[in-house]
Amino acid sequence: MFSHFFKKSKPRSLGVSKTKRRYDLPLEKGAGGLFLKLLIGMMSILAVLALAASFVLSAMTERWTSGLENRASIEIPAQDQNGKLLSTTEVEALVKEVEQFLKKHPAVLDIQVMSKEEITSLVSPWLGEDMTYDQIPLPGLISLRFREDVIFKPESLQVPLKNIAPQIRLDTHQAWLSQLLRFTGSLNFAALIVTFTIGITTIIAVAGAVQARMAIYHEELELLHLMGAGDRYISSQLQRYMFLTAFQGAIIGALIGGILLLLMGWISGKMDITLLPDFSLSAVQIISLCALPLLVGMLAMFTARYTVIQTLSKMP
């Protein structure tokens, strides 16, 4: 009848349960965890939007650069340098003369003379769709592409073109393209700074939450020390808790941010404005955004580990 006193008890490990996850410290009690989830969720929304903006700006810059690299355009105004209007026949004659010169130039690879219909479609948004262009002298426009293996100097074209007609303009797109790239580059840098600031804020928030928890459960920590729990074991408790808290908050924030991106993409698709950038993302960029919650969780875990180790090393 005393056999139950001699039964071999099962070995137990401190803070470990095979049926349900639990902590030796009451970390899940109180409203601090919910507040941290909310904070990380809101920062994750901002991080998703900032990273997506950086991706879109990078794609837009690459598209503009590749579309205008080694290219130039020549405008033959329908008005000479004295202000006299030229007839359509005179403009066409100048276009032919410029075309013949460009065909002989060693740096020019391809020439495209824009038709009257193409020029009309370019000026119609400013002059109106109902405007009759038969009696209006339109300028001549020529688009050209340079060879990549030949060093091009604008002077080699500007001087001969001025000899053909002084009013002819050569636009290599370098001036406004450099300004545009500088502007998009500054926006891209600002988006990365916002992302970096969000990461720093996450580190500070997690470190503050860990220190607050350790201050609240100071007596419990001392009891764990007396029971033989080492610094590594105690830090693992807070690491796991902070990882799960940050991961859950980041998932919610990433989902809301993804919904906002889909909404912005749908709105931009409905707007017929060609100047707006394309809000589509590549597969690699989408995977990067989906990995954001995991990165936030890992950041919180390492921050918690460092904070716990540093705090415990100062305890008597």
WOZIVEN-V961033 format. One record per residue. N is the residue number from 1. RES is the residue in one letter. PSI is psi in radians with two decimals (none if undefined). D_FIRST is the distance of its C-alpha to the first C-alpha in Angstrom with 1 decimal. Layout:
BEGIN
n->N res->RES psi->PSI d_first->D_FIRST
n->N res->RES psi->PSI d_first->D_FIRST
END
This chain:
BEGIN
n->1 res->M psi->-0.29 d_first->0.0
n->2 res->F psi->0.25 d_first->3.8
n->3 res->S psi->-0.48 d_first->5.4
n->4 res->H psi->-0.34 d_first->7.3
n->5 res->F psi->-0.39 d_first->8.9
n->6 res->F psi->0.07 d_first->10.3
n->7 res->K psi->2.42 d_first->11.7
n->8 res->K psi->2.09 d_first->15.5
n->9 res->S psi->2.57 d_first->17.3
n->10 res->K psi->2.41 d_first->20.6
n->11 res->P psi->2.45 d_first->23.7
n->12 res->R psi->2.57 d_first->25.9
n->13 res->S psi->2.53 d_first->29.5
n->14 res->L psi->2.17 d_first->31.3
n->15 res->G psi->0.27 d_first->33.0
n->16 res->V psi->2.30 d_first->32.1
n->17 res->S psi->2.31 d_first->30.6
n->18 res->K psi->-0.30 d_first->30.6
n->19 res->T psi->-0.56 d_first->30.9
n->20 res->K psi->2.42 d_first->33.4
n->21 res->R psi->2.30 d_first->36.0
n->22 res->R psi->2.93 d_first->35.6
n->23 res->Y psi->2.63 d_first->37.0
n->24 res->D psi->-0.41 d_first->35.6
n->25 res->L psi->2.50 d_first->38.7
n->26 res->P psi->1.13 d_first->39.5
n->27 res->L psi->-0.48 d_first->42.5
n->28 res->E psi->-0.02 d_first->42.8
n->29 res->K psi->2.68 d_first->43.1
n->30 res->G psi->2.96 d_first->46.6
n->31 res->A psi->-0.03 d_first->49.9
n->32 res->G psi->-0.66 d_first->50.9
n->33 res->G psi->-0.71 d_first->49.6
n->34 res->L psi->-0.72 d_first->51.5
n->35 res->F psi->-0.73 d_first->54.7
n->36 res->L psi->-0.70 d_first->54.4
n->37 res->K psi->-0.77 d_first->54.0
n->38 res->L psi->-0.77 d_first->57.1
n->39 res->L psi->-0.82 d_first->59.0
n->40 res->I psi->-0.63 d_first->58.2
n->41 res->G psi->-0.78 d_first->58.9
n->42 res->M psi->-0.70 d_first->62.4
n->43 res->M psi->-0.56 d_first->63.2
n->44 res->S psi->-0.62 d_first->62.1
n->45 res->I psi->-0.84 d_first->64.6
n->46 res->L psi->-0.67 d_first->67.3
n->47 res->A psi->-0.74 d_first->66.3
n->48 res->V psi->-0.79 d_first->66.6
n->49 res->L psi->-0.71 d_first->70.0
n->50 res->A psi->-0.77 d_first->71.3
n->51 res->L psi->-0.72 d_first->70.2
n->52 res->A psi->-0.70 d_first->71.7
n->53 res->A psi->-0.70 d_first->74.9
n->54 res->S psi->-0.73 d_first->75.1
n->55 res->F psi->-0.78 d_first->74.6
n->56 res->V psi->-0.75 d_first->77.3
n->57 res->L psi->-0.68 d_first->79.7
n->58 res->S psi->-0.76 d_first->79.3
n->59 res->A psi->-0.69 d_first->79.9
n->60 res->M psi->-0.73 d_first->82.9
n->61 res->T psi->-0.76 d_first->84.4
n->62 res->E psi->-0.68 d_first->84.0
n->63 res->R psi->-0.76 d_first->85.6
n->64 res->W psi->-0.72 d_first->88.6
n->65 res->T psi->-0.81 d_first->89.1
n->66 res->S psi->-0.52 d_first->89.0
n->67 res->G psi->-0.45 d_first->91.3
n->68 res->L psi->0.00 d_first->94.0
n->69 res->E psi->2.36 d_first->93.8
n->70 res->N psi->0.56 d_first->97.1
n->71 res->R psi->2.77 d_first->98.7
n->72 res->A psi->2.90 d_first->101.5
n->73 res->S psi->2.57 d_first->103.6
n->74 res->I psi->2.23 d_first->107.4
n->75 res->E psi->2.29 d_first->108.9
n->76 res->I psi->1.67 d_first->112.6
n->77 res->P psi->2.67 d_first->113.4
n->78 res->A psi->0.54 d_first->116.0
n->79 res->Q psi->2.28 d_first->117.9
n->80 res->D psi->-3.09 d_first->119.8
n->81 res->Q psi->-0.27 d_first->119.9
n->82 res->N psi->0.02 d_first->122.9
n->83 res->G psi->0.08 d_first->121.0
n->84 res->K psi->2.29 d_first->122.9
n->85 res->L psi->2.38 d_first->120.9
n->86 res->L psi->2.61 d_first->120.9
n->87 res->S psi->2.91 d_first->121.2
n->88 res->T psi->-0.65 d_first->118.7
n->89 res->T psi->-0.71 d_first->121.0
n->90 res->E psi->-0.70 d_first->121.3
n->91 res->V psi->-0.75 d_first->117.5
n->92 res->E psi->-0.62 d_first->117.0
n->93 res->A psi->-0.71 d_first->119.7
n->94 res->L psi->-0.68 d_first->117.9
n->95 res->V psi->-0.75 d_first->114.6
n->96 res->K psi->-0.72 d_first->116.2
n->97 res->E psi->-0.74 d_first->117.8
n->98 res->V psi->-0.69 d_first->114.4
n->99 res->E psi->-0.75 d_first->112.7
n->100 res->Q psi->-0.64 d_first->115.3
n->101 res->F psi->-0.73 d_first->114.8
n->102 res->L psi->-0.57 d_first->111.0
n->103 res->K psi->-0.45 d_first->111.2
n->104 res->K psi->-0.13 d_first->113.1
n->105 res->H psi->2.29 d_first->110.8
n->106 res->P psi->-0.38 d_first->108.7
n->107 res->A psi->-0.20 d_first->105.6
n->108 res->V psi->2.21 d_first->105.4
n->109 res->L psi->-0.73 d_first->103.2
n->110 res->D psi->2.52 d_first->103.2
n->111 res->I psi->2.35 d_first->105.3
n->112 res->Q psi->1.98 d_first->104.6
n->113 res->V psi->2.14 d_first->107.4
n->114 res->M psi->2.37 d_first->106.0
n->115 res->S psi->2.98 d_first->107.8
n->116 res->K psi->-0.65 d_first->109.3
n->117 res->E psi->-0.70 d_first->106.5
n->118 res->E psi->-0.70 d_first->103.8
n->119 res->I psi->-0.68 d_first->105.7
n->120 res->T psi->-0.71 d_first->106.1
n->121 res->S psi->-0.46 d_first->102.4
n->122 res->L psi->-0.68 d_first->101.8
n->123 res->V psi->-0.26 d_first->104.3
n->124 res->S psi->-0.62 d_first->103.7
n->125 res->P psi->-0.42 d_first->100.6
n->126 res->W psi->-0.58 d_first->103.0
n->127 res->L psi->-0.25 d_first->106.2
n->128 res->G psi->2.53 d_first->104.8
n->129 res->E psi->-0.45 d_first->104.2
n->130 res->D psi->0.03 d_first->107.4
n->131 res->M psi->2.41 d_first->109.7
n->132 res->T psi->2.12 d_first->112.4
n->133 res->Y psi->0.10 d_first->112.5
n->134 res->D psi->-0.63 d_first->115.6
n->135 res->Q psi->0.05 d_first->117.9
n->136 res->I psi->2.18 d_first->115.6
n->137 res->P psi->2.12 d_first->116.0
n->138 res->L psi->2.56 d_first->112.6
n->139 res->P psi->2.87 d_first->111.7
n->140 res->G psi->2.40 d_first->111.0
n->141 res->L psi->2.31 d_first->107.6
n->142 res->I psi->2.24 d_first->106.7
n->143 res->S psi->2.34 d_first->103.3
n->144 res->L psi->2.64 d_first->103.1
n->145 res->R psi->2.39 d_first->100.6
n->146 res->F psi->2.76 d_first->101.2
n->147 res->R psi->2.49 d_first->100.4
n->148 res->E psi->-0.39 d_first->97.5
n->149 res->D psi->0.07 d_first->99.3
n->150 res->V psi->2.29 d_first->102.3
n->151 res->I psi->2.11 d_first->102.4
n->152 res->F psi->2.32 d_first->103.7
n->153 res->K psi->2.20 d_first->105.7
n->154 res->P psi->-0.53 d_first->106.6
n->155 res->E psi->-0.49 d_first->110.1
n->156 res->S psi->-0.27 d_first->110.9
n->157 res->L psi->-0.64 d_first->110.7
n->158 res->Q psi->-0.80 d_first->111.7
n->159 res->V psi->-0.87 d_first->115.2
n->160 res->P psi->-0.62 d_first->116.3
n->161 res->L psi->-0.68 d_first->114.9
n->162 res->K psi->-0.51 d_first->116.8
n->163 res->N psi->-0.56 d_first->119.9
n->164 res->I psi->-0.84 d_first->119.4
n->165 res->A psi->2.16 d_first->119.0
n->166 res->P psi->-0.42 d_first->118.3
n->167 res->Q psi->-0.08 d_first->116.0
n->168 res->I psi->2.38 d_first->113.4
n->169 res->R psi->2.36 d_first->110.0
n->170 res->L psi->2.17 d_first->107.4
n->171 res->D psi->1.96 d_first->103.8
n->172 res->T psi->0.01 d_first->101.3
n->173 res->H psi->0.06 d_first->98.5
n->174 res->Q psi->-0.69 d_first->97.5
n->175 res->A psi->-0.98 d_first->98.2
n->176 res->W psi->-0.48 d_first->96.3
n->177 res->L psi->-0.68 d_first->93.6
n->178 res->S psi->-0.67 d_first->92.9
n->179 res->Q psi->-0.71 d_first->92.6
n->180 res->L psi->-0.74 d_first->90.4
n->181 res->L psi->-0.62 d_first->88.1
n->182 res->R psi->-0.68 d_first->88.0
n->183 res->F psi->-0.84 d_first->87.0
n->184 res->T psi->-0.59 d_first->84.2
n->185 res->G psi->-0.68 d_first->83.1
n->186 res->S psi->-0.66 d_first->82.8
n->187 res->L psi->-0.71 d_first->80.8
n->188 res->N psi->-0.72 d_first->78.5
n->189 res->F psi->-0.69 d_first->78.1
n->190 res->A psi->-0.70 d_first->77.3
n->191 res->A psi->-0.69 d_first->74.6
n->192 res->L psi->-0.64 d_first->73.0
n->193 res->I psi->-0.71 d_first->73.2
n->194 res->V psi->-0.76 d_first->71.5
n->195 res->T psi->-0.75 d_first->68.7
n->196 res->F psi->-0.71 d_first->68.4
n->197 res->T psi->-0.67 d_first->68.3
n->198 res->I psi->-0.72 d_first->65.5
n->199 res->G psi->-0.76 d_first->63.5
n->200 res->I psi->-0.72 d_first->64.2
n->201 res->T psi->-0.67 d_first->63.3
n->202 res->T psi->-0.75 d_first->60.0
n->203 res->I psi->-0.80 d_first->59.2
n->204 res->I psi->-0.73 d_first->60.1
n->205 res->A psi->-0.76 d_first->58.1
n->206 res->V psi->-0.75 d_first->54.9
n->207 res->A psi->-0.73 d_first->55.4
n->208 res->G psi->-0.70 d_first->55.9
n->209 res->A psi->-0.68 d_first->52.8
n->210 res->V psi->-0.80 d_first->50.6
n->211 res->Q psi->-0.66 d_first->52.0
n->212 res->A psi->-0.74 d_first->51.5
n->213 res->R psi->-0.73 d_first->47.8
n->214 res->M psi->-0.55 d_first->47.3
n->215 res->A psi->-0.65 d_first->49.0
n->216 res->I psi->-0.74 d_first->46.9
n->217 res->Y psi->0.71 d_first->43.6
n->218 res->H psi->-0.76 d_first->44.7
n->219 res->E psi->-0.69 d_first->41.8
n->220 res->E psi->-0.63 d_first->39.3
n->221 res->L psi->-0.73 d_first->41.1
n->222 res->E psi->-0.64 d_first->40.9
n->223 res->L psi->-0.71 d_first->37.1
n->224 res->L psi->-0.67 d_first->36.8
n->225 res->H psi->-0.75 d_first->39.0
n->226 res->L psi->-0.55 d_first->36.7
n->227 res->M psi->-0.03 d_first->33.7
n->228 res->G psi->0.13 d_first->35.6
n->229 res->A psi->2.26 d_first->37.3
n->230 res->G psi->3.02 d_first->40.7
n->231 res->D psi->-0.63 d_first->43.9
n->232 res->R psi->-0.74 d_first->43.7
n->233 res->Y psi->-0.75 d_first->40.4
n->234 res->I psi->-0.71 d_first->41.6
n->235 res->S psi->-0.59 d_first->44.9
n->236 res->S psi->-0.58 d_first->43.2
n->237 res->Q psi->-0.88 d_first->41.5
n->238 res->L psi->-0.55 d_first->45.0
n->239 res->Q psi->-0.85 d_first->46.7
n->240 res->R psi->-0.73 d_first->44.6
n->241 res->Y psi->-0.79 d_first->45.0
n->242 res->M psi->-0.62 d_first->48.8
n->243 res->F psi->-0.84 d_first->49.3
n->244 res->L psi->-0.71 d_first->47.7
n->245 res->T psi->-0.83 d_first->49.5
n->246 res->A psi->-0.68 d_first->52.9
n->247 res->F psi->-0.76 d_first->52.4
n->248 res->Q psi->-0.77 d_first->51.8
n->249 res->G psi->-0.69 d_first->54.7
n->250 res->A psi->-0.60 d_first->57.0
n->251 res->I psi->-0.79 d_first->56.2
n->252 res->I psi->-0.79 d_first->57.2
n->253 res->G psi->-0.70 d_first->60.3
n->254 res->A psi->-0.66 d_first->61.3
n->255 res->L psi->-0.77 d_first->61.0
n->256 res->I psi->-0.74 d_first->63.2
n->257 res->G psi->-0.69 d_first->65.6
n->258 res->G psi->-0.70 d_first->65.8
n->259 res->I psi->-0.71 d_first->66.7
n->260 res->L psi->-0.68 d_first->69.4
n->261 res->L psi->-0.74 d_first->70.8
n->262 res->L psi->-0.68 d_first->70.9
n->263 res->L psi->-0.75 d_first->72.7
n->264 res->M psi->-0.67 d_first->75.2
n->265 res->G psi->-0.66 d_first->75.8
n->266 res->W psi->-0.72 d_first->76.5
n->267 res->I psi->-0.77 d_first->78.8
n->268 res->S psi->-0.54 d_first->80.8
n->269 res->G psi->-0.52 d_first->81.1
n->270 res->K psi->-0.37 d_first->82.7
n->271 res->M psi->2.22 d_first->85.2
n->272 res->D psi->1.16 d_first->88.3
n->273 res->I psi->1.96 d_first->88.7
n->274 res->T psi->-0.34 d_first->89.2
n->275 res->L psi->-0.37 d_first->88.9
n->276 res->L psi->2.45 d_first->85.2
n->277 res->P psi->2.75 d_first->82.8
n->278 res->D psi->2.22 d_first->80.7
n->279 res->F psi->0.18 d_first->77.1
n->280 res->S psi->2.54 d_first->75.7
n->281 res->L psi->2.61 d_first->73.2
n->282 res->S psi->2.97 d_first->72.6
n->283 res->A psi->-0.68 d_first->69.3
n->284 res->V psi->-0.71 d_first->68.6
n->285 res->Q psi->-0.66 d_first->69.2
n->286 res->I psi->-0.71 d_first->66.9
n->287 res->I psi->-0.68 d_first->64.2
n->288 res->S psi->-0.73 d_first->64.8
n->289 res->L psi->-0.64 d_first->64.4
n->290 res->C psi->-0.48 d_first->61.2
n->291 res->A psi->-0.08 d_first->59.8
n->292 res->L psi->-0.80 d_first->60.5
n->293 res->P psi->-0.69 d_first->57.0
n->294 res->L psi->-0.71 d_first->55.3
n->295 res->L psi->-0.70 d_first->57.8
n->296 res->V psi->-0.75 d_first->57.2
n->297 res->G psi->-0.75 d_first->53.5
n->298 res->M psi->-0.68 d_first->53.9
n->299 res->L psi->-0.74 d_first->56.3
n->300 res->A psi->-0.67 d_first->53.9
n->301 res->M psi->-0.82 d_first->51.1
n->302 res->F psi->-0.61 d_first->53.3
n->303 res->T psi->-0.74 d_first->54.6
n->304 res->A psi->-0.73 d_first->51.2
n->305 res->R psi->-0.84 d_first->50.2
n->306 res->Y psi->-0.76 d_first->53.3
n->307 res->T psi->-0.75 d_first->53.0
n->308 res->V psi->-0.82 d_first->49.4
n->309 res->I psi->-0.75 d_first->50.1
n->310 res->Q psi->-0.70 d_first->53.3
n->311 res->T psi->-0.75 d_first->51.6
n->312 res->L psi->-0.54 d_first->48.6
n->313 res->S psi->-0.37 d_first->51.0
n->314 res->K psi->-0.17 d_first->52.7
n->315 res->M psi->2.54 d_first->49.5
n->316 res->P psi->none d_first->48.7
END
